[in-house]
């Protein structure tokens, strides 16, 4: 048996825009099923919100997202989750950083760190915190 884990991000009305943005950064395919598509509309104002969505790219990137309906409690919290993107190609991670950084708040600039050849943290325009790093060789 094998398993995978996928980051699932929760929004309130911004899931479609977030999925589109992550698609523009990582490529791949986007799927977005609305509450209307699923026949699960409880609030007509939210019919076109995303009930289930994802971006899946050939490079291994996969993120899911949905819009929490107004009848369900939702609080994005503080530091509730970081999305970590780790690779071995400095140029590739630098390019991803450049795209994610548009409209973002930089928490830690992308630069060499004591524990990694390249590390950076930012909060994107949707409030999601991303950590990008180039994996250091394990010497244990």
N, CA, C and O atoms as a MOPAC input file, in Angstrom:
PM7 MOZYME 1SCF
protein

 N      0.84000 1    -1.18000 1     0.00000 1
 C      0.00000 1     0.00000 1     0.00000 1
 C      0.87900 1     1.23500 1     0.00000 1
 O      1.91400 1     1.27300 1     0.66400 1
 N      0.46400 1     2.23500 1    -0.74200 1
 C      1.15800 1     3.51500 1    -0.68200 1
 C      0.12000 1     4.59900 1    -0.44300 1
 O     -1.04600 1     4.45700 1    -0.81200 1
 N      0.55600 1     5.66400 1     0.16800 1
 C     -0.33000 1     6.79400 1     0.41900 1
 C      0.36100 1     8.07200 1    -0.01900 1
 O      1.58200 1     8.11600 1    -0.17200 1
 N     -0.43200 1     9.10200 1    -0.21500 1
 C      0.11500 1    10.43200 1    -0.46800 1
 C     -0.62400 1    11.40700 1     0.42700 1
 O     -1.74600 1    11.14200 1     0.85900 1
 N      0.00000 1    12.51700 1     0.69700 1
 C     -0.66200 1    13.59000 1     1.41400 1
 C     -0.76700 1    14.78100 1     0.47900 1
 O      0.11200 1    15.01900 1    -0.34900 1
 N     -1.84300 1    15.51800 1     0.62300 1
 C     -2.07800 1    16.68500 1    -0.20900 1
 C     -2.54100 1    17.82800 1     0.67600 1
 O     -3.44600 1    17.65800 1     1.49300 1
 N     -1.93500 1    18.97400 1     0.51800 1
 C     -2.36600 1    20.14600 1     1.25500 1
 C     -3.74400 1    20.55900 1     0.75500 1
 O     -3.95900 1    20.69800 1    -0.44900 1
 N     -4.67400 1    20.75200 1     1.68300 1
 C     -6.03900 1    21.15600 1     1.35200 1
 C     -6.26800 1    22.51700 1     2.00700 1
 O     -6.27200 1    22.63100 1     3.23300 1
 N     -6.45800 1    23.54100 1     1.18400 1
 C     -6.59800 1    24.90800 1     1.67500 1
 C     -8.07000 1    25.31300 1     1.70000 1
 O     -8.82300 1    25.01100 1     0.77400 1
 N     -8.46200 1    25.98900 1     2.75500 1
 C     -9.83900 1    26.42600 1     2.91700 1
 C     -9.92600 1    27.94300 1     2.78300 1
 O     -9.12800 1    28.67900 1     3.36200 1
 N    -10.90000 1    28.38900 1     2.01700 1
 C    -11.10900 1    29.81200 1     1.76700 1
 C    -12.57900 1    30.14700 1     1.99600 1
 O    -13.38400 1    29.26300 1     2.28700 1
 N    -12.91300 1    31.37600 1     1.87000 1
 C    -14.30500 1    31.79900 1     1.88600 1
 C    -14.50700 1    32.72500 1     0.69100 1
 O    -14.43700 1    33.94800 1     0.81400 1
 N    -14.76000 1    32.11700 1    -0.47000 1
 C    -15.02800 1    32.87200 1    -1.68200 1
 C    -13.81900 1    33.10500 1    -2.57300 1
 O    -13.97500 1    33.65400 1    -3.66400 1
 N    -12.61800 1    32.71000 1    -2.15400 1
 C    -11.39800 1    32.95000 1    -2.92900 1
 C    -10.76900 1    31.68400 1    -3.50600 1
 O     -9.70100 1    31.76300 1    -4.11300 1
 N    -11.38900 1    30.53500 1    -3.33800 1
 C    -10.75200 1    29.28200 1    -3.76900 1
 C    -10.46700 1    29.27200 1    -5.26600 1
 O     -9.38200 1    28.85900 1    -5.67400 1
 N    -11.41100 1    29.71400 1    -6.09400 1
 C    -11.19900 1    29.68800 1    -7.54600 1
 C    -10.01000 1    30.57100 1    -7.93200 1
 O     -9.17400 1    30.17000 1    -8.74100 1
 N     -9.93700 1    31.75900 1    -7.36100 1
 C     -8.82200 1    32.66200 1    -7.66100 1
 C     -7.50200 1    32.06500 1    -7.17400 1
 O     -6.48700 1    32.15600 1    -7.86600 1
 N     -7.51100 1    31.45900 1    -5.99400 1
 C     -6.29000 1    30.84900 1    -5.45800 1
 C     -5.83600 1    29.68800 1    -6.34500 1
 O     -4.65200 1    29.58000 1    -6.66500 1
 N     -6.76400 1    28.82700 1    -6.74000 1
 C     -6.40200 1    27.71100 1    -7.61600 1
 C     -5.83200 1    28.22200 1    -8.93800 1
 O     -4.85700 1    27.66900 1    -9.44900 1
 N     -6.43100 1    29.26500 1    -9.48800 1
 C     -5.91900 1    29.84900 1   -10.72500 1
 C     -4.51700 1    30.39800 1   -10.55400 1
 O     -3.66400 1    30.24300 1   -11.42800 1
 N     -4.29000 1    31.03900 1    -9.42200 1
 C     -2.96100 1    31.58800 1    -9.14700 1
 C     -1.92600 1    30.46900 1    -9.01300 1
 O     -0.85100 1    30.54500 1    -9.60900 1
 N     -2.24500 1    29.43400 1    -8.23500 1
 C     -1.29500 1    28.33400 1    -8.05000 1
 C     -1.04800 1    27.60200 1    -9.37400 1
 O      0.06000 1    27.12600 1    -9.62000 1
 N     -2.05400 1    27.51200 1   -10.20900 1
 C     -1.88100 1    26.94300 1   -11.54200 1
 C     -0.90000 1    27.78900 1   -12.35300 1
 O     -0.05900 1    27.24600 1   -13.07000 1
 N     -1.00400 1    29.12000 1   -12.24400 1
 C     -0.09600 1    29.99500 1   -12.99600 1
 C      1.34500 1    29.86100 1   -12.50900 1
 O      2.28400 1    30.10500 1   -13.26700 1
 N      1.52000 1    29.48000 1   -11.26400 1
 C      2.86700 1    29.30600 1   -10.71000 1
 C      3.43200 1    27.92800 1   -11.06100 1
 O      4.55400 1    27.82900 1   -11.55900 1
 N      2.66500 1    26.86900 1   -10.80800 1
 C      3.17500 1    25.50600 1   -10.89800 1
 C      2.77500 1    24.75900 1   -12.16800 1
 O      3.32800 1    23.70000 1   -12.46300 1
 N      1.81600 1    25.30300 1   -12.92100 1
 C      1.33600 1    24.60400 1   -14.11300 1
 C      0.40400 1    23.46900 1   -13.74400 1
 O     -0.12600 1    23.42200 1   -12.63400 1
 N      0.20700 1    22.55100 1   -14.68600 1
 C     -0.64000 1    21.39000 1   -14.42700 1
 C     -2.08000 1    21.60800 1   -14.85300 1
 O     -2.37300 1    22.41300 1   -15.73800 1
 N     -2.96200 1    20.87900 1   -14.21000 1
 C     -4.38300 1    20.92100 1   -14.53000 1
 C     -5.17900 1    21.40200 1   -13.33500 1
 O     -4.87600 1    21.06200 1   -12.19100 1
 N     -6.21000 1    22.20200 1   -13.61200 1
 C     -7.09700 1    22.71500 1   -12.57300 1
 C     -8.46900 1    22.07200 1   -12.74000 1
 O     -8.98900 1    21.95500 1   -13.85000 1
 N     -9.03700 1    21.66200 1   -11.62100 1
 C    -10.41400 1    21.18800 1   -11.59200 1
 C    -11.10900 1    21.97800 1   -10.49000 1
 O    -10.57900 1    22.12100 1    -9.38800 1
 N    -12.29700 1    22.49000 1   -10.79500 1
 C    -13.07900 1    23.20500 1    -9.78200 1
 C    -14.55200 1    22.84100 1    -9.96300 1
 O    -15.14800 1    23.11600 1   -11.00400 1
 N    -15.12200 1    22.22400 1    -8.94300 1
 C    -16.53700 1    21.85900 1    -8.92400 1
 C    -17.23700 1    22.82100 1    -7.98100 1
 O    -16.86500 1    22.93400 1    -6.81300 1
 N    -18.24300 1    23.51200 1    -8.48400 1
 C    -18.96400 1    24.47900 1    -7.65400 1
 C    -20.07400 1    23.77900 1    -6.86000 1
 O    -20.43200 1    22.63200 1    -7.12500 1
 N    -20.59700 1    24.51100 1    -5.88500 1
 C    -21.74900 1    23.99700 1    -5.14000 1
 C    -22.92400 1    23.77100 1    -6.09600 1
 O    -23.67800 1    22.81100 1    -5.93500 1
 N    -23.08100 1    24.64800 1    -7.08500 1
 C    -24.14000 1    24.49200 1    -8.08300 1
 C    -23.92200 1    23.22900 1    -8.90300 1
 O    -24.86200 1    22.46700 1    -9.13400 1
 N    -22.67000 1    22.99900 1    -9.35000 1
 C    -22.35400 1    21.79700 1   -10.11900 1
 C    -22.72900 1    20.53000 1    -9.35400 1
 O    -23.20800 1    19.55900 1    -9.94000 1
 N    -22.50600 1    20.54900 1    -8.04000 1
 C    -22.73200 1    19.37200 1    -7.20400 1
 C    -24.16900 1    19.27700 1    -6.69900 1
 O    -24.52100 1    18.32000 1    -6.01100 1
 N    -25.00300 1    20.26500 1    -7.03700 1
 C    -26.38700 1    20.25300 1    -6.56000 1
 C    -26.48200 1    20.41500 1    -5.05900 1
 O    -27.35400 1    19.83100 1    -4.41500 1
 N    -25.57900 1    21.21100 1    -4.50200 1
 C    -25.50400 1    21.36400 1    -3.05100 1
 C    -25.54800 1    22.83400 1    -2.62600 1
 O    -24.83100 1    23.23600 1    -1.71000 1
 N    -26.38500 1    23.63100 1    -3.28700 1
 C    -26.47800 1    25.06000 1    -2.98600 1
 C    -27.37900 1    25.26900 1    -1.77800 1
 O    -28.54900 1    24.88600 1    -1.78700 1
 N    -26.82300 1    25.88000 1    -0.74000 1
 C    -27.62200 1    26.25500 1     0.42800 1
 C    -27.83100 1    27.75800 1     0.48200 1
 O    -28.80000 1    28.24400 1     1.06500 1
 N    -26.90100 1    28.49400 1    -0.13800 1
 C    -27.00000 1    29.94600 1    -0.19700 1
 C    -26.79100 1    30.34400 1    -1.65700 1
 O    -25.70700 1    30.13200 1    -2.20000 1
 N    -27.81500 1    30.91800 1    -2.30400 1
 C    -27.68500 1    31.25600 1    -3.72500 1
 C    -26.48300 1    32.15100 1    -4.03900 1
 O    -25.93100 1    32.08000 1    -5.13800 1
 N    -26.07500 1    32.98500 1    -3.09100 1
 C    -24.91100 1    33.85200 1    -3.31000 1
 C    -23.60500 1    33.05900 1    -3.40400 1
 O    -22.59800 1    33.58100 1    -3.88300 1
 N    -23.61700 1    31.81300 1    -2.95300 1
 C    -22.41600 1    30.97900 1    -2.92800 1
 C    -22.47100 1    29.84100 1    -3.94600 1
 O    -21.63300 1    28.94000 1    -3.90500 1
 N    -23.44400 1    29.86900 1    -4.85600 1
 C    -23.63800 1    28.78200 1    -5.81600 1
 C    -22.41000 1    28.54000 1    -6.67400 1
 O    -22.12100 1    27.39500 1    -7.02000 1
 N    -21.67900 1    29.59500 1    -7.02700 1
 C    -20.49800 1    29.45800 1    -7.88400 1
 C    -19.19800 1    29.33000 1    -7.09800 1
 O    -18.11700 1    29.32300 1    -7.68600 1
 N    -19.29300 1    29.23100 1    -5.79400 1
 C    -18.10100 1    28.97800 1    -4.98400 1
 C    -17.62400 1    27.54500 1    -5.22500 1
 O    -18.39700 1    26.68800 1    -5.65400 1
 N    -16.35300 1    27.29700 1    -4.94800 1
 C    -15.75200 1    25.98600 1    -5.17200 1
 C    -16.05900 1    25.05900 1    -3.99900 1
 O    -15.69900 1    25.32800 1    -2.85300 1
 N    -16.73700 1    23.95800 1    -4.32900 1
 C    -17.01500 1    22.92200 1    -3.32300 1
 C    -15.84300 1    21.94500 1    -3.24700 1
 O    -15.54200 1    21.40400 1    -2.18300 1
 N    -15.19500 1    21.72800 1    -4.37100 1
 C    -14.02100 1    20.86000 1    -4.43600 1
 C    -13.17000 1    21.30700 1    -5.60900 1
 O    -13.66400 1    21.44600 1    -6.72800 1
 N    -11.89200 1    21.53000 1    -5.34900 1
 C    -10.99700 1    21.93500 1    -6.42000 1
 C     -9.58500 1    21.47500 1    -6.16400 1
 O     -9.20400 1    21.16800 1    -5.03500 1
 N     -8.80900 1    21.43000 1    -7.24300 1
 C     -7.41400 1    21.04000 1    -7.09400 1
 C     -6.59500 1    21.50500 1    -8.28300 1
 O     -7.12100 1    21.77700 1    -9.36200 1
 N     -5.28700 1    21.58900 1    -8.05400 1
 C     -4.29200 1    21.75700 1    -9.10700 1
 C     -3.33600 1    20.57400 1    -8.96900 1
 O     -2.80700 1    20.31200 1    -7.88900 1
 N     -3.12500 1    19.87100 1   -10.07000 1
 C     -2.18800 1    18.74500 1   -10.09100 1
 C     -1.24600 1    18.96500 1   -11.26700 1
 O     -1.68600 1    19.14600 1   -12.40300 1
 N      0.05100 1    18.95000 1   -10.98700 1
 C      1.05300 1    19.17100 1   -12.02900 1
 C      1.94900 1    17.94400 1   -12.16300 1
 O      2.12300 1    17.18100 1   -11.21200 1
 N      2.50500 1    17.76700 1   -13.34000 1
 C      3.37200 1    16.63400 1   -13.62600 1
 C      4.64300 1    16.59700 1   -12.80200 1
 O      5.27100 1    15.54600 1   -12.67700 1
 N      5.03500 1    17.74500 1   -12.23200 1
 C      6.26100 1    17.79500 1   -11.43200 1
 C      6.04200 1    17.33000 1    -9.99500 1
 O      6.96000 1    17.38800 1    -9.17700 1
 N      4.81800 1    16.86400 1    -9.68000 1
 C      4.53600 1    16.37000 1    -8.33200 1
 C      3.72900 1    17.33400 1    -7.48300 1
 O      3.26900 1    16.96000 1    -6.40400 1
 N      3.54500 1    18.56300 1    -7.94100 1
 C      2.77300 1    19.53300 1    -7.16600 1
 C      1.29900 1    19.13600 1    -7.16900 1
 O      0.74300 1    18.77800 1    -8.20800 1
 N      0.67300 1    19.20200 1    -5.99200 1
 C     -0.75300 1    18.90400 1    -5.84900 1
 C     -1.27100 1    19.68300 1    -4.65800 1
 O     -0.75600 1    19.54300 1    -3.54900 1
 N     -2.28500 1    20.50000 1    -4.88100 1
 C     -2.94000 1    21.22500 1    -3.80300 1
 C     -4.43600 1    21.17600 1    -4.05200 1
 O     -4.89000 1    21.20900 1    -5.19600 1
 N     -5.19500 1    21.09600 1    -2.96700 1
 C     -6.65200 1    21.10400 1    -3.06400 1
 C     -7.17100 1    22.35400 1    -2.35200 1
 O     -6.49600 1    22.92100 1    -1.49300 1
 N     -8.38800 1    22.77200 1    -2.72800 1
 C     -8.96600 1    23.95500 1    -2.09000 1
 C    -10.48000 1    23.91400 1    -2.21000 1
 O    -11.04100 1    23.30400 1    -3.11900 1
 N    -11.12400 1    24.58800 1    -1.25700 1
 C    -12.56600 1    24.78300 1    -1.36200 1
 C    -12.96500 1    26.03000 1    -0.60700 1
 O    -12.20400 1    26.56300 1     0.20100 1
 N    -14.18300 1    26.48800 1    -0.88700 1
 C    -14.75800 1    27.63500 1    -0.19100 1
 C    -15.66800 1    27.13700 1     0.92200 1
 O    -16.66800 1    26.46700 1     0.66300 1
 N    -15.32100 1    27.46400 1     2.15000 1
 C    -16.13500 1    27.08600 1     3.30200 1
 C    -17.43500 1    27.88600 1     3.22700 1
 O    -17.39000 1    29.11600 1     3.21600 1
 N    -18.59400 1    27.21900 1     3.17600 1
 C    -19.85500 1    27.95100 1     3.06300 1
 C    -20.15300 1    28.76100 1     4.32900 1
 O    -19.68100 1    28.43900 1     5.41900 1
 N    -20.93600 1    29.80500 1     4.15500 1
 C    -21.19600 1    30.73500 1     5.25600 1
 C    -21.91100 1    30.08300 1     6.43400 1
 O    -21.81600 1    30.59700 1     7.54900 1
 N    -22.61700 1    28.98200 1     6.23700 1
 C    -23.31000 1    28.32500 1     7.35400 1
 C    -22.35300 1    27.47400 1     8.20100 1
 O    -22.75800 1    26.90800 1     9.21600 1
 N    -21.08300 1    27.38600 1     7.78100 1
 C    -20.07300 1    26.60900 1     8.49200 1
 C    -19.04400 1    27.55600 1     9.10100 1
 O    -18.55000 1    28.45100 1     8.41600 1
 N    -18.71300 1    27.36900 1    10.38600 1
 C    -17.69300 1    28.23800 1    10.98800 1
 C    -16.36200 1    28.10800 1    10.25200 1
 O    -15.98400 1    27.02500 1     9.80500 1
 N    -15.66500 1    29.22900 1    10.13700 1
 C    -14.35900 1    29.22200 1     9.49000 1
 C    -13.53200 1    30.36900 1    10.03500 1
 O    -13.99600 1    31.50600 1    10.11900 1
 N    -12.31000 1    30.05700 1    10.40100 1
 C    -11.35500 1    31.05500 1    10.85600 1
 C    -10.00400 1    30.62400 1    10.31200 1
 O     -9.50800 1    29.55300 1    10.66300 1
 N     -9.39600 1    31.45400 1     9.45000 1
 C     -8.13000 1    31.03200 1     8.85500 1
 C     -6.99600 1    30.86300 1     9.85700 1
 O     -5.98000 1    30.24100 1     9.54600 1
 N     -7.16300 1    31.41200 1    11.05900 1
 C     -6.14700 1    31.21400 1    12.09500 1
 C     -4.84000 1    31.92400 1    11.79800 1
 O     -4.68700 1    32.57700 1    10.76600 1
 N     -3.93000 1    31.78700 1    12.69400 1
 C     -2.58700 1    32.33400 1    12.55100 1
 C     -1.60400 1    31.17600 1    12.55500 1
 O     -1.58000 1    30.38000 1    13.49400 1
 N     -0.79900 1    31.07900 1    11.51600 1
 C      0.21200 1    30.02800 1    11.40200 1
 C     -0.37700 1    28.62700 1    11.52400 1
 O      0.26400 1    27.72200 1    12.05800 1
 N     -1.60300 1    28.45200 1    11.02500 1
 C     -2.25300 1    27.14800 1    11.12500 1
 C     -1.58000 1    26.10700 1    10.23400 1
 O     -1.57100 1    24.92200 1    10.56600 1
 N     -1.01900 1    26.53900 1     9.10900 1
 C     -0.40200 1    25.60600 1     8.18200 1
 C      0.59600 1    26.35900 1     7.30500 1
 O      0.37800 1    27.51700 1     6.95000 1
 N      1.68100 1    25.69300 1     6.96600 1
 C      2.61400 1    26.17700 1     5.94900 1
 C      2.56800 1    25.16900 1     4.81300 1
 O      2.46100 1    23.96700 1     5.05800 1
 N      2.64700 1    25.63500 1     3.59200 1
 C      2.80400 1    24.74200 1     2.45100 1
 C      4.29400 1    24.73700 1     2.12700 1
 O      4.88400 1    25.77900 1     1.84400 1
 N      4.88400 1    23.56400 1     2.17200 1
 C      6.31700 1    23.42300 1     1.93800 1
 C      6.56200 1    22.88000 1     0.54200 1
 O      6.01000 1    21.84800 1     0.16100 1
 N      7.40000 1    23.58500 1    -0.22300 1
 C      7.81200 1    23.13600 1    -1.54800 1
 C      9.32400 1    22.94300 1    -1.48400 1
 O     10.08200 1    23.89900 1    -1.31900 1
 N      9.73900 1    21.69500 1    -1.61700 1
 C     11.16000 1    21.36500 1    -1.50500 1
 C     11.60300 1    20.69400 1    -2.79000 1
 O     10.91600 1    19.82200 1    -3.32200 1
 N     12.75000 1    21.10700 1    -3.27600 1
 C     13.29100 1    20.51300 1    -4.49600 1
 C     14.79600 1    20.48100 1    -4.45100 1
 O     15.41700 1    20.80800 1    -3.43900 1
 N     15.37200 1    20.08200 1    -5.56500 1
 C     16.83900 1    20.01500 1    -5.62200 1
 C     17.41500 1    20.93500 1    -6.68900 1
 O     18.62500 1    20.93200 1    -6.91300 1
 N     16.57000 1    21.72300 1    -7.35100 1
 C     17.00300 1    22.59800 1    -8.43100 1
 C     16.82700 1    24.06300 1    -8.02000 1
 O     15.70700 1    24.56800 1    -7.94000 1
 N     17.93500 1    24.72200 1    -7.76700 1
 C     17.91700 1    26.11900 1    -7.30900 1
 C     17.20600 1    27.03000 1    -8.30800 1
 O     16.42700 1    27.89600 1    -7.90800 1
 N     17.46100 1    26.84600 1    -9.58300 1
 C     16.83000 1    27.70300 1   -10.58900 1
 C     15.31800 1    27.50900 1   -10.61400 1
 O     14.56900 1    28.48000 1   -10.71900 1
 N     14.87000 1    26.27000 1   -10.52000 1
 C     13.43100 1    25.98800 1   -10.53100 1
 C     12.74600 1    26.60600 1    -9.31800 1
 O     11.69500 1    27.23100 1    -9.45600 1
 N     13.33100 1    26.43800 1    -8.12400 1
 C     12.71200 1    27.00500 1    -6.92600 1
 C     12.74800 1    28.52300 1    -6.94300 1
 O     11.81700 1    29.17000 1    -6.46300 1
 N     13.80400 1    29.09600 1    -7.48700 1
 C     13.88400 1    30.55600 1    -7.59900 1
 C     12.78600 1    31.07900 1    -8.51800 1
 O     12.18700 1    32.11800 1    -8.23900 1
 N     12.51900 1    30.37400 1    -9.60400 1
 C     11.45200 1    30.78100 1   -10.52800 1
 C     10.08300 1    30.67000 1    -9.85000 1
 O      9.25100 1    31.56600 1    -9.99500 1
 N      9.84500 1    29.59300 1    -9.11900 1
 C      8.57100 1    29.44600 1    -8.40100 1
 C      8.41300 1    30.55200 1    -7.36900 1
 O      7.33400 1    31.12800 1    -7.23000 1
 N      9.47700 1    30.84700 1    -6.65200 1
 C      9.45900 1    31.92300 1    -5.65500 1
 C      9.04500 1    33.23600 1    -6.29900 1
 O      8.19500 1    33.95300 1    -5.77000 1
 N      9.64300 1    33.55000 1    -7.43800 1
 C      9.32900 1    34.80200 1    -8.12600 1
 C      7.85200 1    34.92500 1    -8.45900 1
 O      7.28200 1    36.01200 1    -8.36100 1
 N      7.22600 1    33.82200 1    -8.85200 1
 C      5.80200 1    33.84900 1    -9.17700 1
 C      4.93600 1    33.93600 1    -7.92400 1
 O      3.97500 1    34.70400 1    -7.88800 1
 N      5.26600 1    33.16000 1    -6.90400 1
 C      4.48700 1    33.20000 1    -5.65700 1
 C      4.60400 1    34.54800 1    -4.95600 1
 O      3.67600 1    34.96800 1    -4.26400 1
 N      5.72700 1    35.22400 1    -5.12500 1
 C      5.99800 1    36.47000 1    -4.40800 1
 C      5.17500 1    37.65300 1    -4.91300 1
 O      5.12500 1    38.69000 1    -4.25200 1
 N      4.53500 1    37.51800 1    -6.06100 1
 C      3.72800 1    38.61800 1    -6.60300 1
 C      2.57500 1    38.89700 1    -5.64700 1
 O      1.71900 1    38.03800 1    -5.43400 1
 N      2.55200 1    40.08000 1    -5.08100 1
 C      1.49500 1    40.47100 1    -4.14000 1
 C      1.64000 1    39.87100 1    -2.75600 1
 O      0.73700 1    39.99500 1    -1.92900 1
 N      2.76500 1    39.22200 1    -2.49300 1
 C      2.97500 1    38.52900 1    -1.21800 1
 C      3.69500 1    39.40900 1    -0.20600 1
 O      4.27900 1    40.43700 1    -0.54800 1
 N      3.63600 1    38.97400 1     1.04800 1
 C      4.44800 1    39.54400 1     2.11600 1
 C      5.61200 1    38.59300 1     2.34900 1
 O      5.40400 1    37.42200 1     2.66700 1
 N      6.80900 1    39.07900 1     2.19600 1
 C      7.99300 1    38.23600 1     2.37600 1
 C      8.28200 1    38.12300 1     3.86600 1
 O      8.51600 1    39.12800 1     4.53700 1
 N      8.26700 1    36.90500 1     4.37900 1
 C      8.56900 1    36.65000 1     5.78800 1
 C     10.07200 1    36.46200 1     5.95100 1
 O     10.68100 1    37.03400 1     6.85500 1
 N     10.66800 1    35.65500 1     5.07100 1
 C     12.10800 1    35.41200 1     5.05500 1
 C     12.53200 1    35.38500 1     3.58300 1
 O     12.10500 1    34.50100 1     2.84000 1
 N     13.35800 1    36.32900 1     3.15700 1
 C     13.75500 1    36.35700 1     1.74400 1
 C     14.41100 1    35.04100 1     1.31100 1
 O     15.06400 1    34.37000 1     2.11100 1
 N     14.23300 1    34.68700 1     0.05700 1
 C     14.85000 1    33.48800 1    -0.49500 1
 C     16.35700 1    33.70600 1    -0.58500 1
 O     16.82800 1    34.57300 1    -1.32200 1
 N     17.10000 1    32.91400 1     0.16600 1
 C     18.55100 1    33.08300 1     0.24900 1
 C     19.15800 1    31.83000 1     0.88100 1
 O     18.43800 1    31.02300 1     1.46900 1
 N     20.47000 1    31.66300 1     0.76400 1
 C     21.11100 1    30.55100 1     1.46300 1
 C     20.86800 1    30.66800 1     2.97300 1
 O     20.84000 1    31.76200 1     3.53700 1
 N     20.69700 1    29.51600 1     3.59500 1
 C     20.49400 1    29.47200 1     5.05400 1
 C     21.45900 1    28.44600 1     5.64400 1
 O     22.02900 1    27.62800 1     4.92200 1
 N     21.63100 1    28.49900 1     6.93700 1
 C     22.56200 1    27.59100 1     7.60300 1
 C     22.16500 1    26.12500 1     7.36000 1
 O     23.03500 1    25.25800 1     7.29100 1
 N     20.86900 1    25.84500 1     7.23100 1
 C     20.38400 1    24.47700 1     7.11400 1
 C     20.01400 1    24.07200 1     5.68500 1
 O     19.65900 1    22.91800 1     5.44500 1
 N     20.09200 1    25.00300 1     4.74100 1
 C     19.69700 1    24.68100 1     3.37400 1
 C     20.42900 1    25.58200 1     2.38200 1
 O     20.69900 1    26.74400 1     2.68700 1
 N     20.75100 1    25.06300 1     1.20600 1
 C     21.38600 1    25.88700 1     0.18700 1
 C     20.53400 1    27.08500 1    -0.22700 1
 O     21.06600 1    28.10300 1    -0.67100 1
 N     19.20700 1    26.96500 1    -0.08300 1
 C     18.29400 1    28.04900 1    -0.42700 1
 C     17.02300 1    27.85900 1     0.37800 1
 O     16.46600 1    26.76200 1     0.41600 1
 N     16.55500 1    28.93500 1     1.02800 1
 C     15.36500 1    28.86800 1     1.87600 1
 C     14.66100 1    30.22000 1     1.85000 1
 O     15.30800 1    31.26700 1     1.84800 1
 N     13.33900 1    30.18800 1     1.83100 1
 C     12.56400 1    31.41400 1     1.93400 1
 C     11.14900 1    31.12300 1     2.39000 1
 O     10.64600 1    30.01400 1     2.20900 1
 N     10.50500 1    32.12200 1     2.98300 1
 C      9.12500 1    31.99300 1     3.45100 1
 C      8.37700 1    33.26000 1     3.07700 1
 O      8.88500 1    34.37100 1     3.22400 1
 N      7.13800 1    33.06600 1     2.58200 1
 C      6.29500 1    34.21700 1     2.26000 1
 C      4.83900 1    33.89300 1     2.53800 1
 O      4.44000 1    32.73000 1     2.59600 1
 N      4.05400 1    34.94700 1     2.70900 1
 C      2.60600 1    34.81200 1     2.84700 1
 C      2.01700 1    35.37900 1     1.56900 1
 O      2.13800 1    36.57300 1     1.29600 1
 N      1.36800 1    34.50400 1     0.77500 1
 C      0.86500 1    34.94700 1    -0.52800 1
 C     -0.35900 1    35.84900 1    -0.38000 1
 O     -0.85100 1    36.06500 1     0.72800 1
 N     -0.83400 1    36.36100 1    -1.47900 1
 C     -1.92800 1    37.33600 1    -1.45400 1
 C     -3.23600 1    36.74900 1    -0.95400 1
 O     -4.19000 1    37.49100 1    -0.72400 1
 N     -3.30500 1    35.41100 1    -0.77700 1
 C     -4.48300 1    34.76700 1    -0.21400 1
 C     -4.30800 1    34.44700 1     1.26400 1
 O     -5.19500 1    33.85700 1     1.88100 1
 N     -3.16100 1    34.83500 1     1.84200 1
 C     -2.90600 1    34.59100 1     3.25700 1
 C     -2.28000 1    33.23900 1     3.55400 1
 O     -2.14300 1    32.87500 1     4.72200 1
 N     -1.89300 1    32.47800 1     2.52300 1
 C     -1.28300 1    31.17000 1     2.70600 1
 C      0.23100 1    31.34400 1     2.83300 1
 O      0.85500 1    32.03800 1     2.02900 1
 N      0.81400 1    30.70600 1     3.85400 1
 C      2.25200 1    30.79500 1     4.08300 1
 C      2.94200 1    29.63800 1     3.34900 1
 O      2.59400 1    28.47100 1     3.52600 1
 N      3.92000 1    29.99600 1     2.52900 1
 C      4.68800 1    29.04500 1     1.74400 1
 C      6.14100 1    29.05800 1     2.19800 1
 O      6.71500 1    30.12100 1     2.43800 1
 N      6.73100 1    27.87500 1     2.31400 1
 C      8.15600 1    27.71000 1     2.60800 1
 C      8.75100 1    27.00600 1     1.39700 1
 O      8.31900 1    25.90700 1     1.04800 1
 N      9.72700 1    27.61600 1     0.75700 1
 C     10.43000 1    27.00500 1    -0.37600 1
 C     11.87200 1    26.79500 1     0.03000 1
 O     12.51000 1    27.69100 1     0.58400 1
 N     12.38500 1    25.59600 1    -0.25000 1
 C     13.79100 1    25.37100 1     0.03900 1
 C     14.37700 1    24.30600 1    -0.87600 1
 O     13.67500 1    23.44400 1    -1.40400 1
 N     15.67400 1    24.40100 1    -1.04000 1
 C     16.44400 1    23.39900 1    -1.73600 1
 C     16.95300 1    22.46500 1    -0.64500 1
 O     17.60200 1    22.89200 1     0.31000 1
 N     16.64700 1    21.19400 1    -0.80800 1
 C     17.01800 1    20.21500 1     0.21700 1
 C     18.53300 1    20.08400 1     0.32600 1
 O     19.24100 1    19.92600 1    -0.66900 1
 N     18.99800 1    20.15500 1     1.54900 1
 C     20.42200 1    19.95000 1     1.81100 1
 C     20.69200 1    18.44300 1     1.83900 1
 O     19.83800 1    17.67400 1     2.28000 1
 N     21.84800 1    18.02100 1     1.38200 1
 C     22.18200 1    16.58700 1     1.46000 1
 C     22.18500 1    16.15200 1     2.92000 1
 O     22.68100 1    16.86800 1     3.79000 1
 N     21.63400 1    14.98400 1     3.17600 1
 C     21.59700 1    14.43700 1     4.53600 1
 C     22.95800 1    13.82500 1     4.86000 1
 O     23.47100 1    12.98300 1     4.12300 1
 N     23.52700 1    14.26500 1     5.97400 1
 C     24.84100 1    13.75400 1     6.39000 1
 C     24.75900 1    13.01600 1     7.71000 1
 O     25.64800 1    13.14800 1     8.55100 1
 N     23.71700 1    12.25100 1     7.89900 1
 C     23.51400 1    11.58300 1     9.17600 1
 C     23.80000 1    10.18600 1     9.11500 1
 O     23.67300 1     9.48600 1    10.11900 1

